[in-house]
Amino acid sequence: MKAVVTVMLKEGVLDPQGKAIAQALHGLGFAAVADVRAGKVIEIELNETDPEAARAMATEMARKLLANLVIERFSVQVESK
């Protein structure tokens, strides 16, 4: 199974990378861009066949290592191969 963990900064936390991307997009003529938030996506291949066990494992990984829970939030999706 594959687990996909998406980590984003929480609302209210400054996102300088997102601001830089938004400014660059405006400079390229994309005037409709109102705001950009940058994050990260982590794909993890798991030797697990039970989707709920895979989700629990990936959630534990995110809580312990992949996300800084003080300033970031995360979501987990599980995909079968």
N, C-alpha and C positions, 0 to 999 in steps of 0.2 A: 504494500500500500504506500501511497505517497501522502504525506501531510504537508500542507502549505500554511505557514504561519506568516501573517501580515502584521507588522508592527508599525504603529503610527504615534506621533506625539499627541498627547492629550490636548484638548481645546484649552486655550489660554497659555500654553507653553510657546515661547517664541520659536519660530522656525526660519532661521536665516537662509537655509538652503532653499526652502519653498519661496521665500521672498525674492531670492536671486533668480530663480527659475521664472517667476511671474514677471519680473522686470525684463528678462531676456525675451520672453514671449511677447511682451508689449513692444519691445524694440524690433521684433520680427514682424510686427503688424497685427498681432492677435489681440486687438483692443477689447474683445469681449471677455478676456480672462479676468475674473474678479479676485481670485485668491488661489494659491497653490499650497498644498501641504505635502511634504516629501516624507517618505517612509522607506521601509525595506520589506522585501518578500524573501522568505527562507523556505526552500523546498527540501524536505527530508524523506528519503526512501527508508521505509521501515519493513523489517521482516516480521510482519504481523498480518493476520488475515481477518481479525475482528475489528470492524470500523470503530466501535466504541473504545476498545483497548488502544487503538492507534490514536484516537482523539485525546484520550486521557494522557497517553505518553507525551504527545506533542504539547499539550497544555502544560504539563509539568516541566518540560524543557523550556517553554517560553517563560514560565514563572521563575525558574531557577537561573536561566542564562540569557535567553534570547531577547527579553524585554526588560527595560528598567521601569519597574512598576510605579515608581514615583512620578515619572514624567511621560511614560508611554502606555498605550493600551494595545491589546493584540486580539486577533481573531484566528481561529484554527479551522481549516477545511481539510477533510480527508477524501482522497480520491482513490478508487481501486484501479489497479493497473490494467 
